[in-house]
């Protein structure tokens, strides 16, 4: 048997000696073999190149018969996921309509609002329209929002959508109190029926808002551990009534529940138990409403003990309340009788809140994306989530850098260990490029030397922690490694490196993700 054949055979057999694999079928525990090419068919990248998928996308517009949404195609060449979403929205807004479709907004010119009009995080896209959208009837506004949501959900990384107008949620009843909630795709569905379903949630005129229950899909923003920012999740939330106070209390309880459900979040306090009294709403002189939350004197201490920080908690509450409750333009959080006027956290610049008013735009930098990385536990790979800048969530360099950080203290306490050599850094990533469904990764000679020094016992975990991390987050099927621009056959003796590596589920447990 030749040298290549021997290395491949070793790679196929080596997991039989790894601990911690009980309960898995023998064939599931084998590492996915490389696919050695007859000759090198790729050129090593010497810099990073865009891997976003350009091509044809579908946009959805209201039909002229007002019965449903009709799709049209558009070609995009985006740089990343955020770019894809914004380009799709602009293509939809700018489409002139035709013999079957109406222009979005009709004769009202729609446009995007603010410095970050389209945000993508955790599978949720939030679109911020200018106030011109308020000139539409409520029915037409809702119809256009459904068109936006259905268009954006064509992107595989987006599964739900929020629509704001000038940083505020719009109420879908005459009194401006009925939340639209988080939207999903509705291709092929009857628009009049969807509108009737929304109307059925309204409080009849003259009746008490507090007596009308509501259950709807909602985006909940929660603080990440160690002051790393905020993340989001969608949940079906039920409210006892539709007053702003009832909506706020339901959201606050739901935020606590989501944070507690995350790994390491079990100690996070019930935020409603920190409130001195029910939330209070008031009108702002410049328009919109303010919601004020008064917390106990020891609130910061209890939040910190629960693994979060006060600044990120305030940012999470601001995002959650302004996204869902109609007309809320700002949030004021008080500790006792003193408003919080500065948000301090070590990972972000200090935010100054004049008069204690925290607006959504002021804390937008706190909103993070996430990436799944593979560390190790008991000799096999384990999924863990890592926050990254939301513009970089689909960036393979950012994914490898998150992997290089290694597990945090909480994860280490649960037996999770780093997979990559301790001394490798971002500078050891020389270039990344996609070729079809294969990701080409060019690493430094120093990286190769570190793998060699650690020896064969860790080589497979080093390799597949990178392969699984990259395939899991980019959607590509294979990874091909180079070292200083060249493919090498062996490093520590367990893997044939001059091939294309497949995503390997058999080598990983379902971990902390």
KOLNURO-301612 format. One record per residue (C-alpha): x, y, z; residue number from 1; chain. Coordinates in steps of 0.02 Angstrom, whole numbers, plus 50000, padded with zeros to 5 digits. Layout:
BEGIN
R  east north    up pos unit
R     X     Y     Z NUM    A
...
END
This chain:
BEGIN
R  east north    up pos unit
R 50000 50000 50000   1    A
R 50067 50172 49953   2    A
R 50095 50316 50072   3    A
R 49934 50405 50022   4    A
R 49832 50247 50044   5    A
R 49906 50214 50215   6    A
R 49868 50392 50275   7    A
R 49689 50380 50213   8    A
R 49667 50210 50299   9    A
R 49730 50282 50462  10    A
R 49610 50429 50447  11    A
R 49465 50307 50423  12    A
R 49510 50199 50571  13    A
R 49578 50318 50702  14    A
R 49416 50358 50793  15    A
R 49404 50181 50861  16    A
R 49529 50232 50995  17    A
R 49449 50399 51040  18    A
R 49360 50404 51209  19    A
R 49186 50470 51240  20    A
R 49102 50392 51088  21    A
R 48991 50262 51173  22    A
R 48815 50256 51104  23    A
R 48865 50295 50924  24    A
R 48864 50164 50787  25    A
R 49038 50115 50731  26    A
R 49011 50183 50556  27    A
R 48948 50350 50625  28    A
R 49108 50373 50725  29    A
R 49222 50367 50575  30    A
R 49290 50534 50514  31    A
R 49230 50581 50341  32    A
R 49375 50538 50226  33    A
R 49459 50665 50119  34    A
R 49435 50653 49934  35    A
R 49613 50656 49864  36    A
R 49616 50733 49691  37    A
R 49721 50656 49554  38    A
R 49806 50824 49541  39    A
R 49788 50991 49625  40    A
R 49646 51080 49537  41    A
R 49641 51237 49643  42    A
R 49756 51385 49666  43    A
R 49785 51435 49847  44    A
R 49704 51602 49894  45    A
R 49826 51736 49950  46    A
R 49687 51848 50017  47    A
R 49504 51837 50064  48    A
R 49376 51844 49926  49    A
R 49188 51867 49938  50    A
R 49094 51703 49957  51    A
R 48917 51773 49957  52    A
R 48808 51687 49830  53    A
R 48767 51802 49686  54    A
R 48635 51762 49558  55    A
R 48447 51763 49539  56    A
R 48330 51799 49684  57    A
R 48141 51815 49694  58    A
R 48050 51969 49753  59    A
R 47864 51971 49795  60    A
R 47745 52112 49752  61    A
R 47558 52135 49782  62    A
R 47456 52079 49634  63    A
R 47343 52204 49546  64    A
R 47193 52099 49599  65    A
R 47247 52122 49783  66    A
R 47220 51936 49813  67    A
R 47399 51879 49834  68    A
R 47584 51909 49808  69    A
R 47666 51882 49639  70    A
R 47850 51844 49618  71    A
R 47974 51923 49500  72    A
R 48159 51887 49482  73    A
R 48306 52001 49510  74    A
R 48494 51974 49496  75    A
R 48606 52023 49641  76    A
R 48792 52018 49673  77    A
R 48803 52043 49862  78    A
R 48957 52051 49972  79    A
R 48880 51966 50125  80    A
R 48716 51919 50207  81    A
R 48674 52095 50266  82    A
R 48712 52161 50093  83    A
R 48599 52027 50016  84    A
R 48453 52078 50127  85    A
R 48471 52264 50094  86    A
R 48493 52240 49907  87    A
R 48336 52132 49902  88    A
R 48235 52264 49995  89    A
R 48295 52402 49879  90    A
R 48258 52295 49726  91    A
R 48082 52267 49791  92    A
R 48052 52451 49832  93    A
R 48119 52508 49663  94    A
R 48025 52380 49556  95    A
R 47903 52484 49452  96    A
R 47764 52355 49443  97    A
R 47694 52282 49282  98    A
R 47533 52217 49207  99    A
R 47509 52093 49352 100    A
R 47595 52177 49500 101    A
R 47582 52341 49593 102    A
R 47733 52445 49642 103    A
R 47769 52425 49827 104    A
R 47685 52572 49913 105    A
R 47582 52613 49758 106    A
R 47594 52801 49727 107    A
R 47678 52827 49897 108    A
R 47867 52823 49878 109    A
R 47942 52704 50005 110    A
R 48122 52717 50061 111    A
R 48239 52652 50196 112    A
R 48271 52746 50359 113    A
R 48427 52772 50463 114    A
R 48608 52719 50457 115    A
R 48568 52534 50474 116    A
R 48400 52515 50387 117    A
R 48413 52327 50366 118    A
R 48481 52221 50510 119    A
R 48506 52033 50508 120    A
R 48541 51935 50666 121    A
R 48497 51759 50721 122    A
R 48388 51723 50570 123    A
R 48286 51882 50598 124    A
R 48288 52029 50478 125    A
R 48224 52200 50533 126    A
R 48181 52329 50401 127    A
R 48166 52513 50445 128    A
R 48058 52616 50326 129    A
R 48043 52806 50317 130    A
R 47887 52893 50381 131    A
R 47816 52899 50203 132    A
R 47750 52723 50238 133    A
R 47628 52801 50363 134    A
R 47533 52877 50217 135    A
R 47469 52704 50170 136    A
R 47307 52636 50238 137    A
R 47332 52508 50377 138    A
R 47277 52369 50260 139    A
R 47399 52422 50123 140    A
R 47538 52446 50251 141    A
R 47512 52267 50313 142    A
R 47504 52201 50134 143    A
R 47669 52286 50091 144    A
R 47749 52219 50249 145    A
R 47698 52043 50198 146    A
R 47781 52072 50029 147    A
R 47942 52125 50116 148    A
R 47939 51976 50234 149    A
R 47904 51849 50098 150    A
R 48043 51921 49991 151    A
R 48172 51919 50131 152    A
R 48127 51743 50186 153    A
R 48185 51684 50014 154    A
R 48361 51704 50087 155    A
R 48401 51539 50172 156    A
R 48478 51623 50325 157    A
R 48320 51727 50359 158    A
R 48163 51648 50430 159    A
R 48069 51796 50505 160    A
R 48054 51984 50480 161    A
R 48010 52140 50580 162    A
R 47955 52302 50497 163    A
R 47980 52471 50581 164    A
R 47940 52645 50521 165    A
R 48060 52782 50578 166    A
R 48124 52667 50716 167    A
R 47950 52629 50782 168    A
R 47827 52486 50769 169    A
R 47662 52534 50688 170    A
R 47496 52487 50768 171    A
R 47372 52404 50650 172    A
R 47212 52475 50724 173    A
R 47135 52648 50731 174    A
R 47200 52679 50906 175    A
R 47377 52627 50856 176    A
R 47390 52493 50990 177    A
R 47384 52325 50897 178    A
R 47560 52256 50868 179    A
R 47596 52179 50700 180    A
R 47723 52061 50777 181    A
R 47858 51966 50686 182    A
R 47813 51910 50509 183    A
R 47854 51754 50411 184    A
R 47837 51712 50226 185    A
R 47664 51700 50148 186    A
R 47689 51652 49965 187    A
R 47530 51594 49880 188    A
R 47416 51645 50023 189    A
R 47259 51750 50011 190    A
R 47295 51928 50066 191    A
R 47116 51974 50114 192    A
R 47108 51821 50227 193    A
R 47273 51866 50311 194    A
R 47208 52043 50341 195    A
R 47046 51975 50416 196    A
R 47149 51867 50534 197    A
R 47246 52021 50588 198    A
R 47087 52123 50610 199    A
R 47016 51987 50722 200    A
R 47151 52026 50850 201    A
R 47094 52207 50871 202    A
R 47007 52275 51023 203    A
R 46833 52331 50967 204    A
R 46808 52519 50976 205    A
R 46747 52574 51146 206    A
R 46804 52415 51233 207    A
R 46945 52394 51359 208    A
R 47117 52356 51286 209    A
R 47165 52267 51445 210    A
R 47028 52137 51417 211    A
R 47083 52084 51242 212    A
R 47214 51946 51248 213    A
R 47343 51928 51112 214    A
R 47456 51787 51054 215    A
R 47582 51823 50917 216    A
R 47756 51785 50854 217    A
R 47880 51904 50935 218    A
R 48066 51941 50923 219    A
R 48148 51941 51094 220    A
R 48320 52019 51120 221    A
R 48421 51957 51268 222    A
R 48591 52001 51344 223    A
R 48739 51890 51304 224    A
R 48859 51831 51438 225    A
R 49009 51935 51487 226    A
R 48941 52097 51412 227    A
R 48966 52030 51235 228    A
R 48811 52117 51166 229    A
R 48634 52061 51131 230    A
R 48561 51920 51025 231    A
R 48384 51878 50973 232    A
R 48261 51735 50960 233    A
R 48082 51722 50898 234    A
R 47948 51653 51011 235    A
R 47758 51642 51014 236    A
R 47712 51754 51162 237    A
R 47542 51769 51243 238    A
R 47484 51931 51326 239    A
R 47338 51954 51447 240    A
R 47289 52116 51363 241    A
R 47347 52246 51239 242    A
R 47389 52398 51344 243    A
R 47570 52454 51327 244    A
R 47598 52404 51509 245    A
R 47532 52228 51480 246    A
R 47633 52208 51322 247    A
R 47790 52270 51410 248    A
R 47767 52150 51556 249    A
R 47739 52003 51439 250    A
R 47896 52047 51342 251    A
R 48002 52071 51499 252    A
R 47951 51899 51563 253    A
R 47986 51821 51394 254    A
R 48160 51901 51383 255    A
R 48203 51826 51552 256    A
R 48140 51656 51496 257    A
R 48243 51658 51336 258    A
R 48401 51712 51427 259    A
R 48375 51574 51557 260    A
R 48355 51444 51419 261    A
R 48528 51481 51348 262    A
R 48678 51386 51412 263    A
R 48745 51470 51568 264    A
R 48591 51582 51583 265    A
R 48503 51484 51720 266    A
R 48557 51609 51853 267    A
R 48487 51760 51761 268    A
R 48356 51846 51870 269    A
R 48171 51864 51829 270    A
R 48173 52044 51769 271    A
R 47992 52069 51820 272    A
R 48045 52035 52000 273    A
R 48168 52180 51988 274    A
R 48030 52304 51942 275    A
R 47973 52422 52080 276    A
R 47806 52446 51990 277    A
R 47724 52417 51821 278    A
R 47802 52500 51669 279    A
R 47744 52679 51638 280    A
R 47713 52754 51466 281    A
R 47715 52940 51424 282    A
R 47716 53050 51268 283    A
R 47878 53125 51203 284    A
R 47880 53305 51142 285    A
R 47968 53257 50980 286    A
R 47840 53120 50945 287    A
R 47820 52940 50995 288    A
R 47803 52867 51167 289    A
R 47925 52834 51308 290    A
R 47914 52681 51418 291    A
R 47997 52691 51590 292    A
R 48055 52541 51691 293    A
R 48101 52569 51873 294    A
R 48215 52435 51945 295    A
R 48266 52393 52123 296    A
R 48425 52467 52196 297    A
R 48515 52299 52187 298    A
R 48462 52264 52007 299    A
R 48635 52284 51932 300    A
R 48712 52170 52063 301    A
R 48582 52034 52029 302    A
R 48598 52048 51840 303    A
R 48788 52036 51854 304    A
R 48773 51884 51967 305    A
R 48663 51807 51833 306    A
R 48802 51814 51704 307    A
R 48753 51971 51608 308    A
R 48784 52157 51629 309    A
R 48668 52304 51652 310    A
R 48714 52393 51489 311    A
R 48674 52243 51379 312    A
R 48514 52210 51476 313    A
R 48455 52388 51446 314    A
R 48500 52373 51262 315    A
R 48405 52208 51249 316    A
R 48250 52282 51330 317    A
R 48259 52435 51218 318    A
R 48267 52330 51061 319    A
R 48129 52212 51119 320    A
R 48006 52348 51172 321    A
R 48034 52464 51023 322    A
R 48023 52320 50898 323    A
R 47855 52258 50961 324    A
R 47753 52390 51054 325    A
R 47678 52517 50933 326    A
R 47740 52695 50947 327    A
R 47879 52666 51075 328    A
R 48023 52779 51024 329    A
R 48133 52765 51180 330    A
R 48155 52671 51343 331    A
R 48207 52744 51511 332    A
R 48275 52625 51642 333    A
R 48291 52688 51820 334    A
R 48384 52613 51966 335    A
R 48276 52670 52110 336    A
R 48233 52850 52066 337    A
R 48388 52884 51959 338    A
R 48384 52860 51770 339    A
R 48530 52769 51689 340    A
R 48615 52901 51582 341    A
R 48768 52801 51526 342    A
R 48785 52620 51470 343    A
R 48958 52552 51509 344    A
R 49021 52384 51446 345    A
R 49198 52331 51407 346    A
R 49159 52268 51232 347    A
R 49074 52425 51165 348    A
R 49094 52612 51172 349    A
R 48999 52698 51312 350    A
R 48824 52753 51259 351    A
R 48763 52918 51329 352    A
R 48575 52928 51356 353    A
R 48524 53110 51376 354    A
R 48389 53123 51506 355    A
R 48396 52935 51525 356    A
R 48311 52908 51356 357    A
R 48386 52757 51267 358    A
R 48340 52749 51083 359    A
R 48356 52599 50972 360    A
R 48485 52681 50858 361    A
R 48597 52722 51007 362    A
R 48623 52538 51051 363    A
R 48624 52462 50876 364    A
R 48808 52417 50894 365    A
R 48760 52298 51036 366    A
R 48663 52185 50917 367    A
R 48772 52037 50870 368    A
R 48764 51895 50748 369    A
R 48814 51721 50799 370    A
R 48919 51581 50730 371    A
R 48931 51398 50778 372    A
R 49104 51334 50821 373    A
R 49165 51160 50864 374    A
R 49269 51134 51019 375    A
R 49300 50962 51098 376    A
R 49233 50866 51245 377    A
R 49278 50687 51290 378    A
R 49375 50667 51130 379    A
R 49237 50718 51009 380    A
R 49178 50884 50940 381    A
R 49049 50989 51029 382    A
R 48946 51134 50958 383    A
R 48957 51302 51045 384    A
R 48885 51471 50995 385    A
R 48996 51625 50980 386    A
R 48940 51805 50956 387    A
R 49017 51895 50808 388    A
R 48983 52062 50727 389    A
R 48821 52035 50633 390    A
R 48900 52095 50469 391    A
R 49029 51954 50489 392    A
R 48914 51811 50538 393    A
R 48937 51728 50368 394    A
R 49122 51773 50355 395    A
R 49236 51618 50364 396    A
R 49384 51717 50433 397    A
R 49275 51778 50577 398    A
R 49218 51599 50606 399    A
R 49396 51534 50618 400    A
R 49444 51679 50733 401    A
R 49298 51634 50847 402    A
R 49363 51455 50848 403    A
R 49536 51519 50894 404    A
R 49466 51605 51049 405    A
R 49435 51437 51129 406    A
R 49302 51398 51260 407    A
R 49257 51523 51394 408    A
R 49266 51488 51580 409    A
R 49088 51421 51589 410    A
R 49121 51299 51447 411    A
R 49286 51245 51522 412    A
R 49194 51204 51683 413    A
R 49085 51086 51581 414    A
R 49236 50992 51514 415    A
R 49249 51081 51347 416    A
R 49424 51112 51280 417    A
R 49501 51206 51134 418    A
R 49540 51114 50974 419    A
R 49658 51232 50884 420    A
R 49838 51257 50940 421    A
R 49854 51391 51072 422    A
R 49981 51493 50975 423    A
R 49888 51515 50810 424    A
R 49818 51687 50773 425    A
R 49717 51775 50638 426    A
R 49880 51817 50549 427    A
R 49901 51630 50518 428    A
R 49751 51636 50400 429    A
R 49831 51691 50236 430    A
R 49678 51686 50123 431    A
R 49505 51611 50097 432    A
R 49407 51587 49937 433    A
R 49258 51484 49879 434    A
R 49266 51377 49721 435    A
R 49094 51305 49687 436    A
R 49043 51210 49844 437    A
R 49222 51201 49909 438    A
R 49305 51326 50026 439    A
R 49492 51350 50000 440    A
R 49588 51396 50157 441    A
R 49771 51448 50150 442    A
R 49859 51436 50319 443    A
R 50034 51482 50374 444    A
R 50185 51370 50395 445    A
R 50177 51414 50579 446    A
R 50002 51340 50587 447    A
R 50066 51179 50508 448    A
R 50211 51171 50630 449    A
R 50092 51190 50778 450    A
R 49986 51044 50716 451    A
R 50142 50939 50695 452    A
R 50205 50981 50869 453    A
R 50040 50932 50951 454    A
R 50052 50761 50869 455    A
R 49931 50634 50796 456    A
R 49816 50620 50947 457    A
R 49740 50791 50915 458    A
R 49762 50807 50727 459    A
R 49589 50744 50680 460    A
R 49501 50860 50803 461    A
R 49604 51008 50741 462    A
R 49558 50972 50562 463    A
R 49374 50935 50583 464    A
R 49341 51075 50707 465    A
R 49388 51192 50564 466    A
R 49296 51092 50430 467    A
R 49135 51077 50530 468    A
R 49139 51258 50586 469    A
R 49163 51322 50409 470    A
R 49037 51206 50324 471    A
R 48907 51232 50460 472    A
R 48909 51420 50443 473    A
R 48943 51448 50258 474    A
R 48833 51312 50185 475    A
R 48977 51248 50080 476    A
R 49007 51060 50073 477    A
R 49196 51041 50071 478    A
R 49355 51122 50135 479    A
R 49525 51112 50051 480    A
R 49679 51165 50151 481    A
R 49842 51243 50092 482    A
R 49994 51289 50195 483    A
R 50095 51436 50127 484    A
R 50009 51412 49960 485    A
R 50044 51225 49944 486    A
R 49949 51068 49987 487    A
R 50040 50947 50101 488    A
R 50004 50762 50114 489    A
R 50039 50729 50297 490    A
R 50075 50834 50451 491    A
R 50062 50727 50609 492    A
R 50029 50563 50521 493    A
R 49843 50535 50548 494    A
R 49764 50630 50403 495    A
R 49795 50647 50217 496    A
R 49784 50838 50206 497    A
R 49799 50855 50016 498    A
R 49616 50819 49988 499    A
R 49444 50896 50009 500    A
R 49365 50872 50180 501    A
R 49178 50843 50201 502    A
R 49069 50908 50343 503    A
R 49069 50770 50475 504    A
R 48919 50746 50589 505    A
R 48980 50577 50653 506    A
R 49127 50657 50742 507    A
R 49020 50783 50840 508    A
R 48897 50774 50981 509    A
R 48749 50893 50986 510    A
R 48829 51015 51106 511    A
R 48793 51184 51179 512    A
R 48726 51270 51026 513    A
END
